[in-house]
Amino acid sequence: MTENAKLVNKSREDLILDAAADLLVRWGYRRVTIEDVAKQARIGKGTVYLHFRTKESLFLAVLLRSHHGVLAGMAERMEADPAEALPSRCVRSVYRTLLDDPVTRRLYLGDAELLGRLAHEAAIALSDLAARRDEVGLAWIGLLREAGLLRTDLAPDEQLYVFTAIGGGFFFLDGAPPAYGDFAPDRRADLLEHTLHCALEVPGAVPSAELAAAAAALFRSLIDHF
């Protein structure tokens, strides 16, 4: 297929998101403007604004498109290896996935200010999706607790809070200047896995294939909301 044919087969929104993602990787969030994205996508600046009202909403859409793939990867790994249904293993794999992809590395781990801006935009624009995400998270925690894989000294919603806070803290620190040691990516992933395991999980517990399939189905249901 020629390059022109590929462009014709893509939606205008996809072209805009492709352009924004490419510029994000090459230049960083602060340097990219809506005008830059329009030039890269070979469309008018006003056309970009027809789809995305602000720069933040545009890059939030880039993040959501990337997150769609992250969720799909989570579900696939759980189906292939039941241990991936545990919070510690799941987040370790996600962390490495984010580091290895140039777009997600920029969005999640490259700039703490950018992540904060997009989190604020998401809180305003995506309240329904956030509510569904929390429902899926609590259902996942419930599955693991019923199977005896998680500790029960905390309530399920408290465990979900701890899970989110620990993961978010590691991601935030990766986007900030190193202050506590410049650890290699694999070591940071190990520390994240260890911290979640100690905070939430029962030592030595192993998920069954049936439980992992049920967890994967939960995350696939969240993908539908994107």
Steps between C-alpha positions, in 0.01 A plus 500: 500500500637845408546770762218705350265201513585448866413862572166472321410192705569678829243721670580866547514449876751218458719723284490770768584254777781345295648844443469599865659173618789535255572859605470409867775240463724726293453835676333446835164633620605857580635575152208359302219738400166439331642675193791254494258207515292646216808540280616147577154361417477722187170655604388841617544613860126559525435139401699381801286721724185343351606174662695616807416818684839536675853367482432308821193328356699405189778336698249339733359331188854387408533355850164322480585344166826372646326382816261295287799296386639478854173351629485251215855393580410452866211270411712299255777449756250385765361242261849377412641496856259496800764660726445821298160535672677594825535878556878482542564304178235687302641843580860390452414390147305819430789710630743329265252536212475873561878535513554306180255697284621851405151657510388354833844568648451869424139505621530303822864517602669785321342809652331525839344835408348353183354205690351742754344714225348197329372361831323832562353499149385140545331578831288761322430322170496132587311458826291211362810311383671562835197361684502187281876462556443505876221242468731269306779555751278410794364195320859386431595550864189304601592206275849483648376528858242224456773274363720564804767683301478837678530597861175590677627742766386788277161556337479449121470872427800567724700241310405657169612839636835354611543332160432826315714714731804272481484464123435870453789589728748295299375650174518852643857455624607375157382830353690707758875564535666208685521570871518158664740307279528459125384137477493305175152435351497131593595582858223761524256240367626252760449754779148576380412131490651439845316795656159395369559138595587595859212746530219289356573136427512175693851350469518200271145531367460407131191587292321224311452518125125545557553799728746656258250460215232670711740787580589534131130519413457786747771704335369421152162637611675826592653521153149517355445831683786666312 
